[in-house]
Amino acid sequence: MSRPHNMQSSPERNTNGANWPIAATTCPNDDGTASGRDDAIRVLGVLLGELPEAALLERAICEPLHLVHEPSRSAVLARLRAGEYGLAVFPIIDRSGLPTSPLIDQCMQEHADLALIAICCTPPQRAGPLLAAARAGARVVVAPSAPELTALLRESARPPAQRVVPTRASLQGIEPGFLREALGVAAQVVVEGGHVAAFAAALNVSTRTLTRQLHNAGLAPPRALLAAARLLWACAVRESARSEDATTVARLSGFADANRLLSAARKYAVPVVGEGKHPRLPRYDDVLAAVVKALGGHILDVCCDTMHDAEKS
């Protein structure tokens, strides 16, 4: 099964969010004032057009941030090659309804040291575009306030921290190898809908053969592996979007609702704090260890936060 552009070459990067401090009152942006200032941070707003995200970004711009908009996909890379920008901000979906993840991936491949941020004012109806933007290399933020976005822009202009994401590159220490391969492919398939047929096709076998091979290896059936991959994605989504709301995290990671997410966590012996109205999942690396153990495997030497250049080509 061929993979979309945003899942090729170097999409194995995601980002970790943070609890942003309240920033100072914003002021109007003026691109011309950026020249001549040593501390100026030039921000490129990509494909924002008349989207609500454009207005949000405008409100978030204040000194030393200076904003320039680029409405053309073909001109984005040319602008970034000039080396004048400290970071680029994308919507999850452009004004034509197309995901921006392929362009994010291109930008990441050419400018691996540049901070790329993908924002959306409201959570998308489907998790695919959000996860794809994260896999392509963007720091994904859902429904931030203007002060929170200001703080994020300022922070992101500094060298980024290492990130976590459930990909085949970040699962290299898992044994046995068949579990490593199956779980890595399941993590990819989840982004595309998470169907068992797609899971089998990605491994070039029939669904019946996949089920038999997993059973013979003493591993969980395909649906259970897909649920485990969704659970890993839930942790990545929670950390990148910084959402503690279980319902939002569940929807964005492919679960039908929060109850299904919590059920999967219990199934894989993942401790959930405060299972009432505001349950919280543990850190990604802790969840990965619990999931692998529950699936009958173990981790030799996996680095869970190999986001930045794990598969740089």
FILOTI-651375 format. One record per residue: residue in three letters; x, y, z of N, C-alpha, C in turn. Coordinates in steps of 0.02 Angstrom, whole numbers, plus 50000, padded with zeros to 5 digits. Layout:
// residues N
alaXYZXYZXYZ;...
//
This chain:
// residues 313
met500424994050000500005000050000500445006250000;ser500345010549952500745016549948500555021250004;arg501045024950027500925029650081500865036750053;pro500455041050085500415047950062501065051550074;his501145057150041501775060750043501995062250114;asn501515064150156501705066250223501945060450267;met501925054250243502165048650281502795045650251;gln503125049250207503735046850177504335050850202;ser504915047950190505565050950203505665052750277;ser505475058950296505645061050364505045063850401;pro504475060150405503915062750443503925060550515;glu504465057150536504455054050602504625059150656;arg504275064650655504395069850704503735072450729;asn503715073650791503125076750821503395081450873;thr502945084950906503195089550955502825089051020;asn503145091251071502875091251138502635098251154;gly502035098851179501785105351197502025107351266;ala501745112751291501915115051358501335119151384;asn501325120351450500835124851478501105131851471;trp500825135651424501115142051406500955147351459;pro501445151251479501305156751525500905162151491;ile500555166151530500175171751501500665177051478;ala500585179151416501055183951387500795191051394;ala501215195751377501015202751381500495204351329;thr500165210051335499655212151287499945212651218;thr499585210151169499835210251101499795217151071;cys500205218251020500185224550984500175222950910;pro499965227650867499915226250796500585224350767;asn500565219850715501195217850684501375222650628;asp502015223350618502265227750566502895224750539;asp502845221350483503415217750456504005222350443;gly503885228550425504425232950409504865234650469;thr504595234350529504985236150587505465230650609;ala505415224950577505845219450598506575220550578;ser506685224350524507365225350501507755229750549;gly508385227850560508805231950602508775230150675;arg508335225450695508295223450765508635216750774;asp509095216450823509455210250834509015204850863;asp508495206750902508085201850935507435200350897;ala507365203150837506745202150799506675194850778;ile506065192350783505915185650761505395186150705;arg505595184250645505145184650588504745178150583;val504085178950583503625173350581503295173050512;leu503315167350480502985166450415502315162950426;gly501775166450410501115163450413500955160350345;val500855153750344500805150050281500085147950267;leu499825149950210499165147650185498595149150233;leu498665154450273498145155850322497545159550292;gly497675163850242497135167250207496665170850254;glu496015169450246495495172450288495255167650342;leu495645162550356495445157650406495455160750476;pro495065157950522495085160450591495785160150621;glu496185155250599496865154650624497285160750606;ala497125163950550497495170050531497365175650581;ala496735176550599496565181650648496875180150716;leu496875173850735497185171850798497935173450798;leu498265171750743498985173150738499125180550740;glu498705184550708498795191850709498765194450781;arg498295191850820498225194150889498815191850933;ala499145186550911499695183850951500365187350937;ile500385191350885501015194450865501155200850905;cys501705200950940501945206950974502705206650978;glu503025212050995503755212150997504025206451039;pro504555203151016504955204450956504725200550895;leu504095198350894503825194550838503595199150782;his503715197250721503495201050663503255196250610;leu502645197450585502295192650544502285194550470;val502395189450428502325190050356501875184350333;his501385185850290500945180650265501175178250196;glu501115171850184501265169050118500665164650097;pro500275166850047499675163150027499805157749975;ser500415157449948500555152949893500965146949916;arg500735140849900501125134949917501805134949882;ser501805137049819502425136749780502955141649804;ala502745146949839503215152049861503475150949932;val503175146349969503365145450038504095143250045;leu504285137950008504965135450013505475140649991;ala505305144449939505765149749916505875154949971;arg505335156750006505405161550061505855158850116;leu505745152550134506115149650189506855148650171;arg506995147550107507685146650086508105152950096;ala507755158650101508105164950111508405165450181;gly508165161150226508445160950293508255166750337;glu507715170350322507525176250360507025174850415;tyr506755168750418506205167450464506415162850521;gly506165164450581506315160450640505855154550648;leu505255155050619504775149550622504225150750572;ala503855145450556503295145850509502675142950542;val502095146050530501475143950560500975141950506;phe500695136050511500235133250462499555132150494;pro499015132250455498385129350479498415121850469;ile497995118050504497955110850493497665109450423;ile497155113350406496815112850341496825119750310;asp497005120350246497015126850214496315129050194;arg496255134950165495595137650149495255133850093;ser495625129650058495325125350006495105118650034;gly495205117550099495015111250130495535105850123;leu496135107650102496675102650093497135102550154;pro497365096750174497835096450231498505099550212;thr498815102650260499455105950247500055101350262;ser499925095250284500475090850304500985089450248;pro500785088650184501305087650133501785093550128;leu501525099650133501965105450130502395105950193;ile502105104350250502495104250312503075099350306;asp502935093550277503455088450268504015091050223;gln503835094450169504335097250124504765102450161;cys504435106650200504805111750237505275108550288;met505045103350321505465099950370506065096650337;gln505965093750278506525090550244507065095550225;glu506855101450205507345106550183507615110750241;his507215111250295507395115650350507265112150416;ala507655106950429507535102750489507635106650554;asp508015112150552508135116050613507625121650622;leu507145122350577506655127650581506045125350620;ala505805129450665505205127750703504585128550658;leu504195123250654503575123150614502995121950662;ile502495126250659501925125750705501285125250664;ala500855120550682500195119750650499665121150702;ile499215125750687498705127750735498005126550706;cys497525125350750496825125250730496425128150787;cys495955132450770495555135850822495075131150857;thr494845126150820494395121050849494645114150827;pro494565109050868494785102350848494445100150784;pro494815097350737494515094950674494055089150687;gln493585088050641493105082550648493455075850642;arg493985075550603494365069350595495085070350620;ala495355065050649496025065550677496565065550624;gly496425062950564496935062050514497365068150499;pro497065073950482497475079850466497915082150524;leu497645081850585498045083950643498635079250653;leu498515072750652499055067950661499555068450604;ala499315069450543499765069950486500225076050493;ala499945081650516500355087650527500885086350580;ala500695082750632501175081150685501715076550659;arg501525071350621502005066650594502475070050544;ala502215075050508502635078550459503165082950491;gly503075084650555503585088450589503345094750623;ala502695096250620502445102350651502315101450725;arg502375106750761502155106950831501415108750829;val500995104150847500275104850839499955107750902;val499545112950893499215116050949498475117050931;val498035114650975497315115050963497015120351009;ala496645124950979496255130051015496665133851067;pro497245136551049497615140551098497305147551103;ser497395150851159497225157951164497775161951132;ala497655168351118498165172551088498785173051133;pro498715174151199499315174351242499685167751242;glu499325162151242499665155751240500055154851175;leu499765157051120500105156451056500715161051054;thr500655166951083501225171451087501815168151123;ala501665165151180502195161851219502495156051179;leu502065152351143502315146751103502775149251048;leu502585154651014502995157350960503675159450987;arg503675162751044504305164951073504745159051093;glu504425154151124504805148251145505085144351086;ser504675143651034504865139450977505425142450936;ala505535148850942506085152050906506765149750933;arg506765146950993507375144051021507445136850997;pro508035133851005508125126950982507605122351012;pro507245118450971506715114150996506975108251037;ala506565105951084506745100051123506595093751082;gln506865088151104506705081951071505975080151083;arg505675076751035504955075451038504825067951037;val504195066251047503995059151046503445058050995;val503435052250966502915050350919502945042750908;pro502385039350902502395032150889502505030650816;thr503125029450797503285027750728503755021850727;arg503865019050669504315013450662505025015450682;ala505195021850671505875024050690505965024250765;ser505435025950802505495026650874505355020150912;leu505235014750876505085008350907505635003150896;gln506225005550878506755000950857506994996150911;gly506904997950974507154993551027506674988251049;ile506084987751018505584982851038505744975951012;glu505704971051055505784964051037505184960151061;pro504974954951023505284952250962505184956750902;gly505574955450851505554959650791504874959850757;phe504514954250759503854954150727503374958850761;leu503414959250828502994963950864503194971150847;arg503844972350843504084979050825503804981150757;glu503854976750708503614978350641502864979250640;ala502504974650673501774974950673501524981250708;leu501814982950765501584988850801501764995250764;gly502354995350732502545001150692502085002350634;val501904996950599501434997650543500744999550568;ala500534996650624499884998450653499845005850669;ala500405008750693500415015950708500315020050645;gln500595017750589500495021250525499775020550501;val499505014450508498825013150482498305017050521;val498415018050586497945021750626497825028750598;val498355031850573498285038550544497825038550483;glu497805032950447497415032450386496725029450397;gly496525028550459495865025850473495855019850518;gly496395016050519496465010650567496065004350553;his495945002650490495574996550473496034990550469;val495774984750488496174978650486496404977050416;ala495974978150366496164976850297496764981050276;ala496774987350296497334991650280497964989450317;phe497874987050378498434984450418498754978650382;ala498344973950359498614968050323498944970050258;ala498624974650220498904976750156499574980150165;ala499654983850220500294987250232500854982250245;leu500674976250268501164971050279501194966050221;asn500804967550168500794963350107500544956250120;val500054955650164499744949150177498994950150179;ser498624944550178497894944850186497724945650260;thr497104947750273496894948450343496924941750380;arg496744936450344496774929850375497484927850392;thr497944929150345498654927450357498934931650414;leu498754938050416498994942350470498764939750537;thr498124938050542497854935450605498214929050625;arg498334924550577498664918250591499384919450613;gln499734923850578500434925050596500494928050666;leu500054932650681500064935550748499924930350801;his499434926150787499264920750835499844915950844;asn500164913950788500724909350792501314912250830;ala501374918950827501924922250862501744923650935;gly501134921750956500924922851024500744930051039;leu500564933850986500404940950994499654942050989;ala499454948051005498744949951004498484950150932;pro497824949550922497534949950855497594957050826;pro497464957850761497554964350729497174970050762;arg496544969050781496164974450811496474976850877;ala496744972150914497064973950978497704978050965;leu498084976350914498684980150898498514987150874;leu497974987750835497754994350813497524998550873;ala497184995350920496974999050980497575001251020;ala498094996951024498714998851059499045004751024;ala499055004750958499355010350920498955016750932;arg498285016150934497875022150948498035024851018;leu498145020351065498315022551133498965026451134;leu499455023951096500095027651092499995034451059;trp499585034551007499445040950975499075045651022;ala498625042951064498275047151112498755050851157;cys499275047351179499775050651221500155055951182;ala500325054451119500675059351077500235065451065;val499585064251051499125069851040499055074051103;arg498985070751160498915074451223499515078851236;glu500115076151222500715080051236500825085651185;ser500625084451122500735089651072500205095051075;ala499575093051086499035097951090498935100551161;arg499255097251209499195099051280498465099251302;ser498075094551278497375094151299497305088851352;glu497035090651410496915085751463496205083051459;asp495825085351409495135083051401495135076251366;ala494905071151401494935064351374494505063551312;thr493955067051308493515066451250493865069051188;thr494195074851194494555077751137495135073251116;val495515070851165496085066551149495855060151116;ala495295057351140495035051151111494845052151039;arg494485057551024494265058750956494855059950909;leu495335063850932495905065450889496365059550877;ser496345054550920496765048650911496395042650884;gly495765043550864495415038250829494955033950870;phe494875035350936494405031550976493705034450969;ala493205030250976492515032550969492335037551023;asp492575036551084492425041051139492945040051194;ala492875043951247493355043551302493335036851337;asn492745033851341492685027351374493095021951338;arg493085022151271493485017351232494235018551245;leu494435024851249495135026451263495335023751331;leu494935025051382495095022751450495075015151454;ser494615012051417494585004751416495215001851387;ala495475004951333496095002551303496675003451352;ala496685009051388497215010251437497205004851491;arg496615003251516496564997951567496774991151539;lys496584989851477496754983451446497504982451442;tyr497874987751430498594987251423498964989351487;ala498604989151543498904990351609499234997251613;val498935002151579499185009051582498825012651639;pro499185014951689498845018451744498565025051722;val497925026251739497585032451723497445036151788;val497665042351791497565046351852496905049951848;gly496505049451900495875053051903495385050851850;glu495115044951855494675042251804493975045251805;gly493855050551842493205053751843493095057951781;lys492965064351791492835068751734493465070851698;his494035070451731494655072951701495215067751708;pro495155062051675495695057051678496305059351640;arg496895057351663497515059351630497935053151616;leu498205052951556498645047451536499365049051559;pro499765043851571500465044951589500865047551530;arg501525048451542501965050551488502015045151435;tyr502195047251374502215042651318502675036651330;asp503275037951357503745032351365503495027251415;asp503135029551467502845024951515502285020751483;val501885023951442501345020451407501635015351358;leu502155017251322502475012751275502725006451310;ala503055007451367503325001751404502754997151427;ala502205000151451501644996051474501324992251417;val501234995651360500914992551302501334986751276;val501984987751269502424982551243502424976551290;lys502444977751354502434972351403501784968451399;ala501214972051394500564968751389500494964651326;leu500844966751273500814963151210501304957251207;gly501674956251261502124950551264502824951951241;gly503004958351234503674960051211504064963751265;his504644966251247505044970151292505454975151252;ile505724980151287506094985451254506834984851272;leu507254984351222507964983751233508284990551246;asp508224994951196508545001451202508195006351155;val507555007551167507185012051123507195019051151;cys507315023751108507285030851127506625033551104;cys506175034751152505485036451134505425043451106;asp505935047651114505865054451090506345055951033;thr506415051150987506845052150930506455055450874;met506195061450888505795065050840506215068550788;his506755071750809507065076950769507385074450706;asp507775069050708508085066750646508165059250646;ala507655055650671507695048350675507735045150606;glu507405048150557507405045250490507575050550438;lys508035054950457508225060250410508565057050350;ser508315058950292508595055950230509085060750197;
//
